[in-house]
């Protein structure tokens, strides 16, 4: 369990990956749509998506020629349960998490496709 938590928290440590999670809170997205608001190559976004997938935070599925990304909230729940063990943290509220990410990363929300 410790290795899994290390992987989750390591994935969450990067602001680009947190922005991606914020985007995926709304709906599944194609990799190209995930990459659109960022000033980096598709290959760099793909690496970020790979880290998120390895942490179990997202899943990826090929639909025809397009690769889709989907948020997997169970990994966040595992991190939340661990934090609750300290007695000072409430369960993860994904709506509150989305608001937090939007406040921390407003540039990604502004450029996000509707």
C-alpha positions, 0 to 999 in steps of 0.5 A, spaced: 500 500 500 505 504 501 508 504 494 501 505 491 500 511 495 507 514 493 506 513 486 499 517 487 502 522 491 508 523 486 503 523 480 499 529 484 505 533 486 506 536 479 501 542 477 500 539 470 498 533 472 493 536 477 490 540 471 489 534 467 485 531 473 481 537 474 479 537 466 477 530 467 473 531 473 468 534 468 468 528 462 472 523 459 477 527 454 481 525 448 488 525 449 489 531 443 483 535 447 487 534 454 493 537 450 490 543 447 490 548 453 498 546 455 504 549 452 507 543 451 508 537 446 503 532 445 509 527 447 510 531 453 502 530 455 502 523 453 508 522 459 504 526 464 498 521 462 502 515 463 504 517 470 497 518 472 495 512 469 500 508 472 498 511 479 491 509 477 488 516 477 486 515 470 485 510 465 486 510 458 482 507 452 482 506 445 476 508 441 478 507 434 484 511 432 483 516 438 485 515 445 480 517 451 482 518 458 477 517 464 478 519 471 479 514 476 477 516 483 478 510 487 486 512 487 484 519 490 480 515 495 486 511 497 490 517 498 484 520 502 483 514 507 490 514 508 490 522 510 484 521 514 488 516 519 491 523 521 484 525 524 485 532 521 482 530 514 475 530 511 473 525 506 475 527 499 469 531 496 470 531 488 466 537 487 471 541 492 477 538 489 475 540 482 474 547 485 480 547 489 484 545 482 480 551 478 482 556 484 489 553 483 490 553 476 485 558 473 489 558 466 487 551 465 480 552 466 480 559 462 483 555 456 479 549 457 474 546 451 467 546 453 
